[in-house]
């Protein structure tokens, strides 16, 4: 995928957090578009039905992007501990 590399990632049931390295010559929008498009095709081929679902989307339209420099270690720790962060947030919502 255009020389991109996964620095850190964590998969949740309804979302993914990733810290990606990407060459400066590629735009963020192009990188995310390629990542979403390629992965959706691969996931559909491996786990989906053998039909082309025209008009349906695997990924949501949006994404959140931030550049990482000095704070890379902080971002990596956040991603690694994301499940714990989500559990605490869910407990607060439920009043536990």
N, CA, C and O atoms as a MOPAC input file, in Angstrom:
PM7 MOZYME 1SCF
protein

 N      0.84200 1    -1.18400 1     0.00000 1
 C      0.00000 1     0.00000 1     0.00000 1
 C      0.88700 1     1.24700 1     0.00000 1
 O      1.04400 1     1.88000 1     1.04400 1
 N      1.44200 1     1.59500 1    -1.09000 1
 C      2.21400 1     2.83600 1    -1.28300 1
 C      3.33300 1     3.06600 1    -0.27500 1
 O      3.68400 1     4.21800 1    -0.01900 1
 N      3.89500 1     2.03200 1     0.29500 1
 C      4.99200 1     2.22700 1     1.22200 1
 C      4.57600 1     2.62000 1     2.62200 1
 O      5.42400 1     3.02700 1     3.41600 1
 N      3.29200 1     2.51100 1     2.95500 1
 C      2.81300 1     2.80600 1     4.30800 1
 C      3.16300 1     1.65200 1     5.23000 1
 O      3.35600 1     0.52500 1     4.77500 1
 N      3.24500 1     1.92900 1     6.50900 1
 C      3.51300 1     0.86900 1     7.47300 1
 C      2.69800 1     1.11100 1     8.73100 1
 O      2.44200 1     2.25200 1     9.11600 1
 N      2.29500 1     0.01800 1     9.36200 1
 C      1.52400 1     0.08100 1    10.59500 1
 C      2.48600 1     0.19500 1    11.76600 1
 O      3.30900 1    -0.69200 1    11.98700 1
 N      2.38300 1     1.28600 1    12.51600 1
 C      3.20700 1     1.49500 1    13.69900 1
 C      2.54300 1     0.81600 1    14.89500 1
 O      3.20300 1     0.12100 1    15.66700 1
 N      1.24900 1     1.02100 1    15.04000 1
 C      0.48300 1     0.43400 1    16.14900 1
 C     -0.97200 1     0.36800 1    15.73100 1
 O     -1.42800 1     1.20500 1    14.95100 1
 N     -1.70300 1    -0.60500 1    16.23200 1
 C     -3.11200 1    -0.71600 1    15.91900 1
 C     -3.85500 1    -1.48400 1    16.98300 1
 O     -3.27700 1    -2.30300 1    17.69700 1
 N     -5.14000 1    -1.21200 1    17.08400 1
 C     -5.99500 1    -1.94400 1    18.01800 1
 C     -7.39400 1    -2.02200 1    17.41000 1
 O     -7.96700 1    -1.01400 1    16.99800 1
 N     -7.92000 1    -3.22400 1    17.36500 1
 C     -9.22200 1    -3.48500 1    16.76800 1
 C    -10.27700 1    -3.60800 1    17.86000 1
 O    -10.12900 1    -4.39100 1    18.79900 1
 N    -11.33100 1    -2.83400 1    17.72500 1
 C    -12.47900 1    -2.90800 1    18.62500 1
 C    -13.66400 1    -3.45200 1    17.82200 1
 O    -13.59900 1    -3.49700 1    16.59400 1
 N    -14.74500 1    -3.86400 1    18.49200 1
 C    -15.87600 1    -4.42600 1    17.75100 1
 C    -16.47400 1    -3.46200 1    16.71500 1
 O    -16.96800 1    -3.89600 1    15.67500 1
 N    -16.42600 1    -2.16600 1    17.00200 1
 C    -17.08000 1    -1.22100 1    16.09000 1
 C    -16.15700 1    -0.13600 1    15.53700 1
 O    -16.62900 1     0.76100 1    14.83800 1
 N    -14.86700 1    -0.19300 1    15.82600 1
 C    -13.94200 1     0.78900 1    15.26400 1
 C    -12.50100 1     0.30600 1    15.39300 1
 O    -12.21100 1    -0.66600 1    16.09100 1
 N    -11.62500 1     0.99800 1    14.71500 1
 C    -10.20200 1     0.65100 1    14.69800 1
 C     -9.39400 1     1.90500 1    14.99000 1
 O     -9.71800 1     2.99200 1    14.51200 1
 N     -8.34400 1     1.74300 1    15.77500 1
 C     -7.37400 1     2.81000 1    15.98000 1
 C     -6.05800 1     2.34200 1    15.37200 1
 O     -5.59800 1     1.23500 1    15.65400 1
 N     -5.45500 1     3.18300 1    14.54000 1
 C     -4.18300 1     2.83700 1    13.91700 1
 C     -3.25600 1     4.04100 1    13.91200 1
 O     -3.68500 1     5.17900 1    13.72300 1
 N     -2.00800 1     3.77100 1    14.12000 1
 C     -0.96700 1     4.76200 1    13.90100 1
 C     -0.18800 1     4.25700 1    12.69700 1
 O      0.50300 1     3.24100 1    12.77200 1
 N     -0.30300 1     4.96800 1    11.60000 1
 C      0.33900 1     4.57100 1    10.35300 1
 C      1.50900 1     5.47800 1    10.04000 1
 O      1.46600 1     6.68100 1    10.29600 1
 N      2.53800 1     4.89800 1     9.49300 1
 C      3.61900 1     5.67500 1     8.90900 1
 C      3.37000 1     5.75000 1     7.41600 1
 O      3.00000 1     4.75400 1     6.79400 1
 N      3.56700 1     6.90700 1     6.84500 1
 C      3.33400 1     7.05500 1     5.41100 1
 C      4.34400 1     8.04000 1     4.82600 1
 O      4.66000 1     9.04900 1     5.45700 1
 N      4.84500 1     7.76000 1     3.64500 1
 C      5.77000 1     8.70400 1     3.01400 1
 C      5.09600 1    10.06000 1     2.78100 1
 O      3.90300 1    10.11800 1     2.48200 1
 N      5.84100 1    11.12200 1     2.91500 1
 C      5.28800 1    12.46900 1     2.78100 1
 C      4.72700 1    12.75600 1     1.39100 1
 O      3.90600 1    13.66000 1     1.23400 1
 N      5.14800 1    12.01600 1     0.40400 1
 C      4.68800 1    12.28800 1    -0.96100 1
 C      3.24000 1    11.84900 1    -1.20700 1
 O      2.66700 1    12.17400 1    -2.24600 1
 N      2.63900 1    11.10400 1    -0.25100 1
 C      1.26100 1    10.65400 1    -0.41100 1
 C      0.33000 1    11.43900 1     0.49900 1
 O      0.64600 1    11.68600 1     1.66300 1
 N     -0.81200 1    11.82700 1    -0.03600 1
 C     -1.77400 1    12.58500 1     0.76900 1
 C     -2.47500 1    11.66400 1     1.75600 1
 O     -2.57800 1    10.45600 1     1.54100 1
 N     -2.94700 1    12.25300 1     2.82700 1
 C     -3.69200 1    11.50100 1     3.83900 1
 C     -4.96500 1    10.93900 1     3.21800 1
 O     -5.28800 1     9.76900 1     3.42500 1
 N     -5.68400 1    11.74800 1     2.47000 1
 C     -6.93900 1    11.30200 1     1.86500 1
 C     -6.71200 1    10.11100 1     0.94100 1
 O     -7.49400 1     9.16100 1     0.95600 1
 N     -5.65300 1    10.15100 1     0.14100 1
 C     -5.34600 1     9.04400 1    -0.75900 1
 C     -4.99300 1     7.78400 1     0.03400 1
 O     -5.43500 1     6.68700 1    -0.30500 1
 N     -4.19800 1     7.95000 1     1.08800 1
 C     -3.79300 1     6.81700 1     1.91600 1
 C     -5.00400 1     6.16800 1     2.58200 1
 O     -5.14700 1     4.94500 1     2.54600 1
 N     -5.87400 1     6.97000 1     3.18800 1
 C     -7.05900 1     6.43400 1     3.86500 1
 C     -8.00000 1     5.78800 1     2.84000 1
 O     -8.55400 1     4.71700 1     3.09100 1
 N     -8.17600 1     6.43300 1     1.70600 1
 C     -9.03300 1     5.87100 1     0.65500 1
 C     -8.53600 1     4.51900 1     0.17200 1
 O     -9.32100 1     3.58700 1    -0.00400 1
 N     -7.25000 1     4.41500 1    -0.03900 1
 C     -6.67500 1     3.14900 1    -0.48800 1
 C     -6.79300 1     2.08000 1     0.60100 1
 O     -7.11500 1     0.92800 1     0.31000 1
 N     -6.53400 1     2.46000 1     1.84500 1
 C     -6.64200 1     1.52900 1     2.96700 1
 C     -8.07200 1     1.00100 1     3.10200 1
 O     -8.28500 1    -0.20400 1     3.23000 1
 N     -9.03600 1     1.90100 1     3.07400 1
 C    -10.42800 1     1.49400 1     3.21300 1
 C    -10.88500 1     0.64600 1     2.01800 1
 O    -11.53500 1    -0.38500 1     2.19300 1
 N    -10.54300 1     1.08400 1     0.82400 1
 C    -10.97800 1     0.36500 1    -0.37900 1
 C    -10.38400 1    -1.03000 1    -0.46400 1
 O    -11.10200 1    -2.00300 1    -0.69600 1
 N     -9.07100 1    -1.12900 1    -0.27700 1
 C     -8.39500 1    -2.42000 1    -0.36900 1
 C     -8.86500 1    -3.37200 1     0.72000 1
 O     -9.13300 1    -4.54300 1     0.45400 1
 N     -8.96600 1    -2.86800 1     1.95200 1
 C     -9.37600 1    -3.74200 1     3.05300 1
 C    -10.82700 1    -4.18500 1     2.90300 1
 O    -11.14800 1    -5.33100 1     3.21600 1
 N    -11.70200 1    -3.31500 1     2.43500 1
 C    -13.11000 1    -3.68600 1     2.24900 1
 C    -13.23600 1    -4.81100 1     1.22600 1
 O    -14.01200 1    -5.74600 1     1.41900 1
 N    -12.47800 1    -4.72000 1     0.14700 1
 C    -12.51200 1    -5.76500 1    -0.88000 1
 C    -11.99200 1    -7.08200 1    -0.31100 1
 O    -12.59600 1    -8.13400 1    -0.51800 1
 N    -10.86800 1    -7.02200 1     0.40700 1
 C    -10.28600 1    -8.24000 1     0.98100 1
 C    -11.21800 1    -8.88200 1     2.01000 1
 O    -11.38200 1   -10.10200 1     2.01600 1
 N    -11.82100 1    -8.08100 1     2.87000 1
 C    -12.72600 1    -8.59900 1     3.89100 1
 C    -13.96300 1    -9.21000 1     3.24300 1
 O    -14.42200 1   -10.27600 1     3.65200 1
 N    -14.49600 1    -8.53600 1     2.24000 1
 C    -15.67600 1    -9.05100 1     1.54400 1
 C    -15.35600 1   -10.37100 1     0.84200 1
 O    -16.16600 1   -11.29600 1     0.87900 1
 N    -14.20000 1   -10.47200 1     0.21100 1
 C    -13.82000 1   -11.70200 1    -0.48000 1
 C    -13.61900 1   -12.85800 1     0.49500 1
 O    -13.97900 1   -13.99600 1     0.19400 1
 N    -13.04600 1   -12.56700 1     1.66100 1
 C    -12.74800 1   -13.62700 1     2.61800 1
 C    -13.95700 1   -14.03000 1     3.45400 1
 O    -14.17900 1   -15.21700 1     3.68900 1
 N    -14.74800 1   -13.04200 1     3.91100 1
 C    -15.81300 1   -13.32900 1     4.86400 1
 C    -17.21600 1   -13.04000 1     4.35000 1
 O    -18.19700 1   -13.52100 1     4.91600 1
 N    -17.31600 1   -12.26600 1     3.29300 1
 C    -18.63100 1   -11.84200 1     2.82100 1
 C    -19.27800 1   -12.83100 1     1.89300 1
 O    -18.72300 1   -13.87800 1     1.55900 1
 N    -20.43800 1   -12.47400 1     1.49800 1
 C    -21.15600 1   -13.28200 1     0.51800 1
 C    -20.52000 1   -13.03800 1    -0.83900 1
 O    -19.80400 1   -12.05700 1    -1.03700 1
 N    -20.78200 1   -13.91000 1    -1.73800 1
 C    -20.17700 1   -13.81500 1    -3.06700 1
 C    -21.04000 1   -12.96600 1    -4.00900 1
 O    -21.28700 1   -13.34100 1    -5.15500 1
 N    -21.48700 1   -11.83000 1    -3.50500 1
 C    -22.31300 1   -10.92200 1    -4.30900 1
 C    -21.69200 1    -9.53700 1    -4.27400 1
 O    -20.95400 1    -9.19700 1    -3.34900 1
 N    -21.99200 1    -8.75700 1    -5.27400 1
 C    -21.55900 1    -7.36300 1    -5.29800 1
 C    -22.71500 1    -6.51400 1    -4.78100 1
 O    -23.74300 1    -6.39200 1    -5.44700 1
 N    -22.55400 1    -5.93200 1    -3.60700 1
 C    -23.60400 1    -5.12700 1    -3.00400 1
 C    -23.42500 1    -3.66800 1    -3.41900 1
 O    -22.82300 1    -2.88000 1    -2.69000 1
 N    -23.93600 1    -3.32300 1    -4.56100 1
 C    -23.80700 1    -1.97400 1    -5.09400 1
 C    -24.51000 1    -0.99200 1    -4.17300 1
 O    -25.65300 1    -1.21600 1    -3.77300 1
 N    -23.82900 1     0.09500 1    -3.83700 1
 C    -24.41800 1     1.14300 1    -3.01300 1
 C    -24.22700 1     0.93300 1    -1.51800 1
 O    -24.52600 1     1.83400 1    -0.73400 1
 N    -23.73800 1    -0.22800 1    -1.10400 1
 C    -23.49600 1    -0.47400 1     0.31200 1
 C    -22.03700 1    -0.20000 1     0.63100 1
 O    -21.17500 1    -0.31600 1    -0.24100 1
 N    -21.75700 1     0.16200 1     1.86700 1
 C    -20.40400 1     0.53100 1     2.25800 1
 C    -19.97800 1    -0.25700 1     3.48300 1
 O    -20.76200 1    -0.44100 1     4.41400 1
 N    -18.73600 1    -0.72300 1     3.48400 1
 C    -18.20100 1    -1.43200 1     4.63300 1
 C    -17.73300 1    -0.44200 1     5.68900 1
 O    -18.03000 1    -0.61200 1     6.87100 1
 N    -17.01100 1     0.58300 1     5.28000 1
 C    -16.46200 1     1.59000 1     6.19500 1
 C    -17.36200 1     2.81600 1     6.21700 1
 O    -18.06600 1     3.10000 1     5.24800 1
 N    -17.33300 1     3.53200 1     7.32200 1
 C    -18.04900 1     4.81100 1     7.37500 1
 C    -17.30800 1     5.81800 1     6.50400 1
 O    -16.14800 1     5.60500 1     6.15100 1
 N    -17.96900 1     6.89600 1     6.16400 1
 C    -17.36000 1     7.90900 1     5.30800 1
 C    -16.19700 1     8.63000 1     5.98400 1
 O    -15.19800 1     8.94400 1     5.33700 1
 N    -16.32400 1     8.88700 1     7.25500 1
 C    -15.35900 1     9.73800 1     7.94100 1
 C    -14.16500 1     9.00700 1     8.49700 1
 O    -14.10500 1     7.77800 1     8.53500 1
 N    -13.21400 1     9.81600 1     8.92800 1
 C    -12.04500 1     9.32500 1     9.63400 1
 C    -11.42600 1    10.50100 1    10.36300 1
 O    -11.65700 1    11.65600 1    10.00500 1
 N    -10.65300 1    10.21000 1    11.36700 1
 C     -9.97000 1    11.24400 1    12.12800 1
 C     -8.47800 1    11.07400 1    11.89900 1
 O     -7.95200 1     9.96600 1    12.00100 1
 N     -7.80400 1    12.15700 1    11.59300 1
 C     -6.37400 1    12.10300 1    11.29900 1
 C     -5.66000 1    13.19100 1    12.07300 1
 O     -6.15700 1    14.30900 1    12.21600 1
 N     -4.50300 1    12.84800 1    12.56200 1
 C     -3.63800 1    13.82600 1    13.19500 1
 C     -2.20700 1    13.45600 1    12.85400 1
 O     -1.86900 1    12.27600 1    12.76200 1
 N     -1.38500 1    14.44300 1    12.67000 1
 C      0.02600 1    14.14500 1    12.45100 1
 C      0.67600 1    13.86600 1    13.79900 1
 O      0.26600 1    14.40800 1    14.82400 1
 N      1.67500 1    13.02800 1    13.78300 1
 C      2.35800 1    12.62700 1    15.00600 1
 C      3.83200 1    12.94100 1    14.85100 1
 O      4.45400 1    12.60400 1    13.84400 1
 N      4.37300 1    13.58600 1    15.85300 1
 C      5.79700 1    13.88000 1    15.86300 1
 C      6.35900 1    13.50200 1    17.21000 1
 O      6.57600 1    12.32700 1    17.50500 1
 N      6.58700 1    14.49300 1    18.01100 1
 C      7.13900 1    14.28200 1    19.34000 1
 C      6.20700 1    13.42600 1    20.19000 1
 O      6.67200 1    12.69600 1    21.06500 1
 N      4.92200 1    13.50200 1    19.95100 1
 C      3.92100 1    12.81500 1    20.77400 1
 C      3.66200 1    11.37300 1    20.33900 1
 O      2.69500 1    10.76900 1    20.80400 1
 N      4.47900 1    10.81000 1    19.47800 1
 C      4.21600 1     9.46700 1    18.95300 1
 C      4.07300 1     8.42800 1    20.06400 1
 O      3.17700 1     7.58800 1    19.99000 1
 N      4.90600 1     8.45600 1    21.06800 1
 C      4.82400 1     7.48700 1    22.17100 1
 C      3.49500 1     7.60900 1    22.91300 1
 O      2.93800 1     6.60200 1    23.34900 1
 N      2.98700 1     8.82100 1    23.06000 1
 C      1.69900 1     9.04400 1    23.72300 1
 C      0.57400 1     8.43500 1    22.89100 1
 O     -0.31700 1     7.78300 1    23.43500 1
 N      0.61200 1     8.64300 1    21.59400 1
 C     -0.40300 1     8.09700 1    20.69200 1
 C     -0.36600 1     6.57000 1    20.71600 1
 O     -1.41500 1     5.92800 1    20.76700 1
 N      0.80800 1     5.99500 1    20.68000 1
 C      0.94100 1     4.53200 1    20.70200 1
 C      0.38200 1     3.96400 1    21.99900 1
 O     -0.32200 1     2.95400 1    21.97400 1
 N      0.68100 1     4.59300 1    23.12900 1
 C      0.12700 1     4.12400 1    24.41300 1
 C     -1.39800 1     4.23300 1    24.41500 1
 O     -2.08300 1     3.33900 1    24.91000 1
 N     -1.92500 1     5.31500 1    23.86800 1
 C     -3.37800 1     5.48800 1    23.78400 1
 C     -4.00400 1     4.35300 1    22.98000 1
 O     -5.00300 1     3.77000 1    23.40300 1
 N     -3.42900 1     4.04000 1    21.83600 1
 C     -3.95800 1     2.97100 1    20.99300 1
 C     -3.87800 1     1.62900 1    21.72600 1
 O     -4.83300 1     0.85200 1    21.70300 1
 N     -2.75800 1     1.35900 1    22.36500 1
 C     -2.58500 1     0.10000 1    23.08700 1
 C     -3.58600 1    -0.04300 1    24.22400 1
 O     -4.00800 1    -1.15700 1    24.53800 1
 N     -3.96700 1     1.05500 1    24.84000 1
 C     -4.88400 1     1.02600 1    25.98000 1
 C     -6.30600 1     1.42200 1    25.61600 1
 O     -7.11200 1     1.70200 1    26.50300 1
 N     -6.62700 1     1.45100 1    24.33900 1
 C     -7.92200 1     1.92700 1    23.88000 1
 C     -9.07900 1     1.12100 1    24.45300 1
 O    -10.11600 1     1.68500 1    24.80100 1
 N     -8.91100 1    -0.17600 1    24.55000 1
 C     -9.99900 1    -1.00400 1    25.07100 1
 C    -10.33200 1    -0.61200 1    26.50600 1
 O    -11.50500 1    -0.54900 1    26.87500 1
 N     -9.32600 1    -0.35300 1    27.30500 1
 C     -9.53800 1     0.07300 1    28.69100 1
 C    -10.22500 1     1.44400 1    28.73800 1
 O    -11.11200 1     1.66900 1    29.56200 1
 N     -9.81100 1     2.35600 1    27.85100 1
 C    -10.45200 1     3.67500 1    27.77700 1
 C    -11.93700 1     3.53000 1    27.44100 1
 O    -12.78100 1     4.18700 1    28.05000 1
 N    -12.25300 1     2.66900 1    26.46800 1
 C    -13.64300 1     2.47300 1    26.06600 1
 C    -14.47600 1     1.87000 1    27.19200 1
 O    -15.61900 1     2.27800 1    27.40100 1
 N    -13.91500 1     0.90200 1    27.92100 1
 C    -14.64200 1     0.28500 1    29.03400 1
 C    -14.97900 1     1.31800 1    30.10100 1
 O    -16.09300 1     1.33300 1    30.62500 1
 N    -14.01700 1     2.18300 1    30.42400 1
 C    -14.26500 1     3.23300 1    31.42500 1
 C    -15.35600 1     4.17900 1    30.94900 1
 O    -16.22500 1     4.57000 1    31.72900 1
 N    -15.31600 1     4.54900 1    29.67100 1
 C    -16.34000 1     5.42700 1    29.11600 1
 C    -17.71800 1     4.79500 1    29.14500 1
 O    -18.70600 1     5.46200 1    29.45200 1
 N    -17.79000 1     3.49600 1    28.82200 1
 C    -19.06800 1     2.79000 1    28.86500 1
 C    -19.60000 1     2.71700 1    30.29200 1
 O    -20.80100 1     2.86400 1    30.51300 1
 N    -18.71900 1     2.49100 1    31.25400 1
 C    -19.14900 1     2.41400 1    32.64500 1
 C    -19.69000 1     3.75900 1    33.12100 1
 O    -20.66600 1     3.80100 1    33.87100 1
 N    -19.06800 1     4.85500 1    32.69500 1
 C    -19.55900 1     6.17900 1    33.07000 1
 C    -20.95300 1     6.42400 1    32.48200 1
 O    -21.81700 1     6.98600 1    33.15500 1
 N    -21.17400 1     6.00600 1    31.23300 1
 C    -22.46500 1     6.19000 1    30.59700 1
 C    -23.55400 1     5.39400 1    31.31500 1
 O    -24.69500 1     5.84400 1    31.42500 1
 N    -23.18900 1     4.20000 1    31.80500 1
 C    -24.15800 1     3.35300 1    32.48100 1
 C    -24.29400 1     3.65800 1    33.96000 1
 O    -25.16500 1     3.10300 1    34.62900 1
 N    -23.44600 1     4.53000 1    34.47900 1
 C    -23.47300 1     4.87700 1    35.89100 1
 C    -22.93800 1     3.79200 1    36.79200 1
 O    -23.34900 1     3.66500 1    37.94500 1
 N    -22.01700 1     3.00900 1    36.26200 1
 C    -21.42000 1     1.90700 1    37.05800 1
 C    -20.26500 1     2.43300 1    37.87000 1
 O    -19.63000 1     1.67500 1    38.60300 1

